[in-house]
Amino acid sequence: MTDNVVEDNSRRRFLVAATSVVGAVGAGFVAVPFLTSFSPSAKAQAAGAPIEVDISKIKEGQRLTVEWRGKPIWIVKRSEQNLQELSSLNNKLRDPHSEVISQQPDYAKNAGRSIKPEYLVLIGICTHLGCSPSYVEADNPAGNDIDPDWKGGFFCPCHGSKFDLAGRVYQSVPAPTNLVVPPYTYLSDTRLLIGATA
């Protein structure tokens, strides 16, 4: 009778252990899909990931448009003349010194609102109601209709907001703030990384 009790206890321990192991494995199979559902999908990760942009082929006065996080990103190569003319517009602008901190990273809080003066990087969405402004160069005849002293910049056809070649908003237009400068850094003289900083 003692042998049977010992044998029953051994069998009971074995069955409890085996059931516990099978239960733990089953719980793991149930938990893995549940926990992975909290992770963003590969598509969502790619949509918010930084993007690399080759700027080696942009000529002075040209604008390159790329997409980051579903938004148009503009990269404009400005001439020396464009840069010199920026300060002449200060009295026509609502925020000439980029005082609204949320509109640009600290490294772009300067006259050109950029890391390297010749390259302007902006999110191409008007700060009024989210339209996409047109790029109008200084020598474009349409510039005279925008402003008799047009030096080049961006014009929003939806409600008439206008911005200079640093993305700074003019006074007396519907847009309340300058165009936004996204986070970016230079990987080399000809490659930008948009969506990340150094």
Secondary structure, DSSP 4 states (H G I P E B T S, - for coil): -HHHHHHHHHHHHHHHHHHHHHHHHHHHHHHHHHHHTTSPPHHHHHHHS-EEEE-TTPPTT-EEEEEETTEEEEEEE--HHHHHHGGGGGGGBSSTT---GGGS-GGG-STTSSSSTTEEEEE-S-TTTS--PEEE-TT-THHHHH-TT--SEEE-TTT--EE-TT-PBBTTSS--SPPPPPPEEEEETTEEEET---
